[in-house]
Amino acid sequence: MAVDLDFCGKLPKVELHAHLGGSLSEKTVQGLLSGKPGIDQSAARVVIGKGHQRTMDECFEMFRILHEIVDSADMVKQATKDVINDFAMDGVQYLELRSTPRDNPKTGLNKRSYIESVLSGINEYEHDNVNNNRCIDVRYLPSLDRGQNIENAFETVKLAEEFKVSSSKVVGIDLSGNPYQGNIGEFLPPLNLARRAELKLSIHTAEVPGYLDDDWKLLQVLPERIGHGTYIIDRDKSHEMVLKNKIPLELCISSNIKTQTSPLDHRKHHITTWLESKHPCVVCTDDKGVFSTTLSYEYSLAASALGYKRSEMFKLSYDAIDHIFADENTKENLRKSFLEIKPGLLAN
């Protein structure tokens, strides 16, 4: 039978590349916006309400609005719980959220309280839904923003190391931000510090044309996963290193199309080339709210691009478990859960 959106909705999934702010649904943003009188409500609601019709410029305007809205510890906590719920309702059994801890003196928010709020949101949601159909296992990757100064990066890594000791929820570090900004060489020391602290690394690289030296420098830390990697195939040295080390790629089809880093035809997305060479790939959303998508929809796009059957799509989702940042026990529990669902899923 054909792989359709209904099948992808029932498919058990893991989500490994989800930015917290950009993953807020339109409904959640509309609700949070009502408590922010300082923001131009009418203009914001026009952008928020456009959904699939948003232009690239409007997508980036959404990011700006979200940054203004989620500006306090309470807002961070509520945003975390709402995003988790969205993913749980989409058939996601394991989720890794990522976001950049930040300071806001006006609301008393600082990097420490930001991380505490994310973890509180995760723990509360899991506790409240442990025995229902919204049960989900969630972990967190504090992000380093390459557009910020290096002191912020070191502070975030040190906080992540500290929280890793007290919480199993902090499992790694993400490097992201505007790919046109920052001296990437400066970020190698904090990334290596994270490595010494046994924090796993997910690094955005090769998102845009050019910047070959940046990509090569980042690959020297041998990250556990790569975000996007859109142009790695065009860069011989980087391509060879990624293939040799079998570094998994987190691939976000709608995001790449919306930001115009990938052809408009999803069937020409680089996921096809990587999977043809049997390279490990994980289907992800990136910013499901901003790009008005779901992980189920991304899987349906992947199925269309790859021409996969239902059994092949199950394997693609199942194999993603190998690349989560949680421990082996968590992986085994997920595999067991997926396999319990498999017979009924593929029988229909």
Backbone torsions as a table, in degrees:
resi	resn	phi	psi	omega
1	MET	NA	154.5	-178.2
2	ALA	-68.1	151.7	174.3
3	VAL	-88.2	109.6	178.9
4	ASP	-115.6	-179.9	-177.1
5	LEU	-64.8	-33.9	178.7
6	ASP	-62.4	-44.4	177.4
7	PHE	-61.9	-44.9	-178.2
8	CYS	-64.9	-29.4	176.0
9	GLY	-67.9	-35.0	179.8
10	LYS	-83.2	-17.9	-179.5
11	LEU	-64.5	127.4	174.6
12	PRO	-68.4	139.5	-171.1
13	LYS	-140.5	158.2	167.0
14	VAL	-119.2	143.5	178.7
15	GLU	-116.9	117.8	-173.4
16	LEU	-115.1	0.7	179.5
17	HIS	-142.2	83.7	-178.1
18	ALA	-135.2	110.9	175.8
19	HIS	-78.5	128.9	-173.3
20	LEU	-55.4	-56.1	-176.3
21	GLY	-60.6	-47.6	-177.9
22	GLY	-71.3	-9.3	-179.2
23	SER	-93.9	-3.3	179.1
24	LEU	-65.2	131.2	-179.9
25	SER	-71.3	161.5	177.7
26	GLU	-58.5	-40.5	-180.0
27	LYS	-61.2	-45.2	179.5
28	THR	-64.3	-44.4	-178.9
29	VAL	-63.1	-41.1	177.8
30	GLN	-59.9	-41.0	179.6
31	GLY	-67.2	-44.3	179.6
32	LEU	-67.2	-34.1	-177.9
33	LEU	-63.4	-32.6	-177.4
34	SER	-62.9	-22.0	179.0
35	GLY	-94.9	13.6	-177.8
36	LYS	-124.1	76.8	-176.9
37	PRO	-63.8	-19.2	-178.6
38	GLY	-76.1	-11.1	-179.5
39	ILE	-95.2	142.3	177.2
40	ASP	-64.6	97.5	-172.2
41	GLN	-61.9	-46.8	-174.9
42	SER	-64.9	-44.6	179.7
43	ALA	-65.1	-41.4	-179.5
44	ALA	-64.5	-41.8	-178.0
45	ARG	-67.1	-30.0	176.5
46	VAL	-63.7	-47.5	-179.7
47	VAL	-65.9	-44.6	-177.8
48	ILE	-62.4	-39.7	-174.4
49	GLY	-77.4	-4.9	-175.6
50	LYS	-77.3	-23.0	175.8
51	GLY	53.7	-125.9	-177.4
52	HIS	-61.0	-19.2	-175.2
53	GLN	-85.9	-0.6	-178.7
54	ARG	-63.0	135.5	171.4
55	THR	-77.8	171.8	178.3
56	MET	-60.8	-43.0	179.2
57	ASP	-60.6	-39.5	179.7
58	GLU	-70.1	-30.0	174.6
59	CYS	-63.5	-43.1	179.4
60	PHE	-71.2	-28.8	173.5
61	GLU	-65.9	-35.6	176.2
62	MET	-60.5	-43.1	178.5
63	PHE	-58.9	-41.5	-179.9
64	ARG	-63.7	-44.2	179.5
65	ILE	-61.8	-44.6	-179.0
66	LEU	-61.8	-38.6	179.5
67	HIS	-62.6	-36.4	179.0
68	GLU	-73.2	-36.1	-175.3
69	ILE	-73.7	-47.7	-175.2
70	VAL	-88.7	80.8	-169.3
71	ASP	-125.1	8.3	-179.5
72	SER	-139.7	166.0	-179.6
73	ALA	-59.7	-42.8	179.7
74	ASP	-63.5	-41.0	179.4
75	MET	-65.4	-40.4	178.9
76	VAL	-62.1	-44.7	179.8
77	LYS	-62.7	-47.0	-179.5
78	GLN	-64.7	-41.4	178.4
79	ALA	-60.6	-42.0	179.6
80	THR	-59.7	-48.2	-178.6
81	LYS	-64.4	-40.3	-179.3
82	ASP	-66.1	-42.2	179.7
83	VAL	-65.6	-43.6	178.1
84	ILE	-58.0	-44.4	-179.1
85	ASN	-60.9	-41.7	178.5
86	ASP	-58.5	-46.4	-179.2
87	PHE	-66.8	-40.9	179.4
88	ALA	-60.1	-41.0	180.0
89	MET	-71.7	-12.1	178.7
90	ASP	-98.7	13.5	176.8
91	GLY	83.8	16.1	178.9
92	VAL	-86.4	124.2	-179.1
93	GLN	-95.8	-22.9	-179.8
94	TYR	-141.1	132.8	-174.8
95	LEU	-134.4	133.1	169.6
96	GLU	-112.4	113.4	176.7
97	LEU	-91.9	149.7	175.3
98	ARG	-137.3	145.0	176.3
99	SER	-166.8	159.6	-178.5
100	THR	-92.3	114.0	175.0
101	PRO	-59.4	138.1	-176.4
102	ARG	-144.9	166.7	179.9
103	ASP	-104.7	144.1	170.6
104	ASN	-144.7	92.6	-176.7
105	PRO	-55.7	-29.4	-178.3
106	LYS	-64.7	-32.2	-177.9
107	THR	-108.8	-1.5	-178.9
108	GLY	82.9	6.5	179.8
109	LEU	-76.4	135.3	170.5
110	ASN	-135.7	175.7	-174.2
111	LYS	-59.6	-39.9	179.9
112	ARG	-64.8	-48.9	-178.7
113	SER	-67.8	-27.9	176.1
114	TYR	-62.6	-51.1	179.7
115	ILE	-62.2	-42.3	178.0
116	GLU	-58.6	-38.7	-178.9
117	SER	-68.9	-40.5	176.2
118	VAL	-61.4	-48.0	-178.6
119	LEU	-65.0	-37.4	177.2
120	SER	-63.6	-42.1	177.5
121	GLY	-62.3	-42.2	178.1
122	ILE	-62.3	-50.6	-176.0
123	ASN	-64.4	-41.2	179.0
124	GLU	-64.4	-43.7	-178.7
125	TYR	-63.8	-46.2	-178.9
126	GLU	-62.7	-41.7	-179.7
127	HIS	-62.9	-41.8	-175.9
128	ASP	-75.1	-16.7	-174.0
129	ASN	-126.4	24.6	-174.3
130	VAL	-66.4	-27.2	-174.7
131	ASN	-117.7	26.0	178.4
132	ASN	-130.1	-174.4	-175.1
133	ASN	-76.2	2.8	175.7
134	ARG	-106.2	17.2	177.9
135	CYS	-64.7	131.7	-176.6
136	ILE	-154.2	146.6	177.8
137	ASP	-102.5	122.4	-173.1
138	VAL	-121.9	138.1	174.6
139	ARG	-127.3	170.8	-172.7
140	TYR	-136.1	136.0	174.3
141	LEU	-118.5	105.0	171.5
142	PRO	-59.8	140.8	-175.4
143	SER	-103.5	143.3	168.7
144	LEU	-98.7	126.5	-179.4
145	ASP	-94.9	114.9	-176.1
146	ARG	-66.2	-11.3	177.1
147	GLY	-86.8	-8.9	179.4
148	GLN	-96.8	172.7	-178.5
149	ASN	-76.3	162.7	-172.8
150	ILE	-69.0	-26.1	177.9
151	GLU	-61.9	-39.5	176.9
152	ASN	-61.8	-39.7	-179.5
153	ALA	-63.2	-46.6	179.4
154	PHE	-62.9	-42.0	-179.9
155	GLU	-61.3	-42.1	-179.4
156	THR	-65.7	-42.4	179.1
157	VAL	-63.4	-42.5	-179.8
158	LYS	-65.0	-38.0	176.3
159	LEU	-66.7	-41.1	178.7
160	ALA	-61.8	-41.4	178.0
161	GLU	-61.8	-42.5	179.5
162	GLU	-63.9	-47.8	-177.9
163	PHE	-70.1	-27.0	177.9
164	LYS	-61.1	-32.6	-180.0
165	VAL	-68.7	-37.5	-174.7
166	SER	-97.5	-12.2	-176.9
167	SER	-141.7	130.0	176.3
168	SER	-73.1	-5.9	-176.6
169	LYS	-77.3	-26.0	178.7
170	VAL	-89.1	111.6	-171.0
171	VAL	-119.8	-8.1	-177.3
172	GLY	-174.9	-171.5	179.5
173	ILE	-129.1	139.9	175.3
174	ASP	-110.3	137.6	170.4
175	LEU	-110.8	120.2	-176.9
176	SER	-148.6	-159.2	-178.5
177	GLY	108.0	-177.5	-178.1
178	ASN	-61.7	117.3	-175.9
179	PRO	-67.7	-10.3	178.9
180	TYR	-93.0	-1.9	-175.0
181	GLN	-113.3	159.0	170.6
182	GLY	86.1	147.7	171.5
183	ASN	-89.9	102.5	-169.9
184	ILE	-63.3	-26.7	178.5
185	GLY	-60.3	-30.5	179.7
186	GLU	-68.1	-21.1	-176.9
187	PHE	-88.0	-7.4	179.2
188	LEU	-65.2	-42.6	177.6
189	PRO	-59.2	-47.6	177.4
190	PRO	-65.1	-32.6	176.6
191	LEU	-66.5	-40.0	177.2
192	ASN	-68.4	-33.0	174.4
193	LEU	-63.0	-42.7	177.2
194	ALA	-61.8	-40.4	178.6
195	ARG	-60.5	-44.2	179.8
196	ARG	-65.7	-27.1	178.5
197	ALA	-84.3	5.2	179.6
198	GLU	63.0	33.6	171.1
199	LEU	-93.9	128.1	-178.7
200	LYS	-76.3	157.1	-171.2
201	LEU	-119.0	130.4	169.0
202	SER	-120.0	121.4	-171.7
203	ILE	-123.2	125.9	171.7
204	HIS	-72.9	125.6	176.2
205	THR	-154.4	159.7	-179.9
206	ALA	53.6	38.1	179.4
207	GLU	-77.8	-28.7	-174.7
208	VAL	-132.3	162.3	178.0
209	PRO	-62.7	152.9	179.3
210	GLY	81.1	-164.0	176.6
211	TYR	59.0	38.8	-178.2
212	LEU	-62.2	-39.3	-179.4
213	ASP	-63.8	-39.1	178.3
214	ASP	-60.1	-47.4	-178.6
215	ASP	-61.2	-43.9	-177.7
216	TRP	-64.6	-41.7	178.0
217	LYS	-61.2	-45.0	-177.7
218	LEU	-65.0	-35.6	-178.5
219	LEU	-69.5	-17.0	179.8
220	GLN	-65.8	-22.3	178.7
221	VAL	-83.4	-2.0	179.8
222	LEU	48.5	68.5	179.1
223	PRO	-63.0	153.3	176.8
224	GLU	-69.9	-28.9	177.8
225	ARG	-147.2	157.3	177.6
226	ILE	-119.4	132.2	175.5
227	GLY	-88.6	124.8	177.0
228	HIS	73.8	-75.3	-179.7
229	GLY	59.1	32.4	-170.5
230	THR	-57.1	-38.3	-173.7
231	TYR	-108.7	12.1	179.8
232	ILE	-61.3	-37.9	-177.9
233	ILE	-58.0	-29.1	-178.0
234	ASP	-85.0	-1.8	-173.6
235	ARG	-119.9	103.3	-167.0
236	ASP	-55.0	-50.7	-177.0
237	LYS	-63.5	-46.9	-179.4
238	SER	-64.8	-43.1	179.6
239	HIS	-59.1	-45.3	-179.6
240	GLU	-62.7	-41.8	-179.2
241	MET	-65.8	-42.9	-179.8
242	VAL	-63.8	-42.4	178.4
243	LEU	-65.5	-45.7	-177.5
244	LYS	-60.5	-41.0	-177.2
245	ASN	-94.2	0.8	178.6
246	LYS	50.3	46.3	179.7
247	ILE	-74.9	118.8	-177.3
248	PRO	-64.4	147.2	178.4
249	LEU	-107.8	133.8	172.9
250	GLU	-93.8	111.2	-170.8
251	LEU	-112.6	130.3	-172.1
252	CYS	-127.1	93.0	-169.6
253	ILE	-64.4	-53.9	-177.6
254	SER	-60.7	-40.6	179.3
255	SER	-59.7	-47.2	-179.1
256	ASN	-64.4	-37.9	178.5
257	ILE	-67.9	-45.1	-178.2
258	LYS	-64.0	-37.1	-178.5
259	THR	-89.3	5.1	174.2
260	GLN	61.4	34.0	173.5
261	THR	-102.5	0.3	-179.5
262	SER	-138.6	152.9	177.6
263	PRO	-55.8	150.0	-179.7
264	LEU	-63.5	-28.6	177.6
265	ASP	-80.7	111.2	-175.7
266	HIS	-60.6	-20.6	179.9
267	ARG	-71.5	-11.5	178.0
268	LYS	-102.9	8.4	178.8
269	HIS	-65.0	151.1	-174.9
270	HIS	-68.3	-8.0	175.2
271	ILE	-58.7	-32.2	-177.9
272	THR	-66.4	-43.1	-178.7
273	THR	-66.1	-43.4	-178.3
274	TRP	-65.7	-44.4	-177.6
275	LEU	-73.6	-26.2	173.6
276	GLU	-63.0	-30.0	178.2
277	SER	-92.7	11.3	177.4
278	LYS	63.3	27.5	179.0
279	HIS	-81.8	142.5	-179.8
280	PRO	-65.0	125.7	-179.7
281	CYS	-136.7	146.8	177.5
282	VAL	-125.2	127.8	177.1
283	VAL	-77.4	129.6	-176.0
284	CYS	-138.9	174.4	-178.1
285	THR	-104.8	-31.6	-175.1
286	ASP	76.2	-80.6	-179.1
287	ASP	-136.7	82.4	-170.3
288	LYS	-63.7	-30.0	179.5
289	GLY	-74.0	-49.4	-178.9
290	VAL	-63.0	-41.6	-176.9
291	PHE	-95.0	8.1	173.8
292	SER	50.0	61.1	-179.0
293	THR	-139.6	179.6	172.6
294	THR	-139.0	163.4	177.8
295	LEU	-65.8	-35.1	176.5
296	SER	-59.9	-42.0	179.5
297	TYR	-66.0	-39.7	178.0
298	GLU	-62.5	-38.0	176.5
299	TYR	-66.0	-36.2	178.4
300	SER	-67.6	-36.7	175.0
301	LEU	-64.7	-43.0	179.1
302	ALA	-61.7	-43.1	179.7
303	ALA	-61.1	-42.1	178.8
304	SER	-65.0	-42.6	-178.9
305	ALA	-67.5	-37.5	-174.0
306	LEU	-91.0	-18.1	-175.4
307	GLY	68.9	30.9	-175.5
308	TYR	-79.6	149.4	170.8
309	LYS	-84.9	173.1	-178.6
310	ARG	-60.4	-42.1	-179.8
311	SER	-63.7	-35.5	179.2
312	GLU	-71.7	-35.0	177.3
313	MET	-69.5	-36.9	175.9
314	PHE	-61.7	-44.0	-179.7
315	LYS	-63.1	-39.7	178.5
316	LEU	-60.7	-42.5	179.0
317	SER	-70.3	-43.6	-179.1
318	TYR	-62.7	-42.5	-178.2
319	ASP	-65.4	-23.4	179.3
320	ALA	-62.4	-24.4	179.3
321	ILE	-58.9	-32.6	-179.2
322	ASP	-58.8	-22.9	-169.3
323	HIS	-108.9	8.0	176.0
324	ILE	-70.8	159.1	-177.5
325	PHE	-91.6	-4.4	178.3
326	ALA	-76.5	177.2	-173.5
327	ASP	-77.4	174.0	-176.3
328	GLU	-64.6	-33.1	179.0
329	ASN	-63.2	-41.0	177.0
330	THR	-63.5	-41.7	178.2
331	LYS	-60.3	-45.0	-178.5
332	GLU	-64.6	-39.5	177.9
333	ASN	-63.7	-39.1	177.9
334	LEU	-66.8	-43.8	179.1
335	ARG	-59.4	-42.6	178.8
336	LYS	-61.5	-44.6	-179.8
337	SER	-63.6	-44.6	179.6
338	PHE	-60.7	-44.5	-176.6
339	LEU	-68.6	-28.4	176.0
340	GLU	-67.6	-33.0	-179.4
341	ILE	-80.3	-29.0	-170.6
342	LYS	-52.7	-50.6	-175.5
343	PRO	-57.8	-47.5	179.9
344	GLY	-66.7	-34.7	-178.4
345	LEU	-67.9	-43.9	-175.9
346	LEU	-85.9	-11.7	-179.8
347	ALA	-77.6	-24.8	-175.9
348	ASN	-80.9	NA	NA
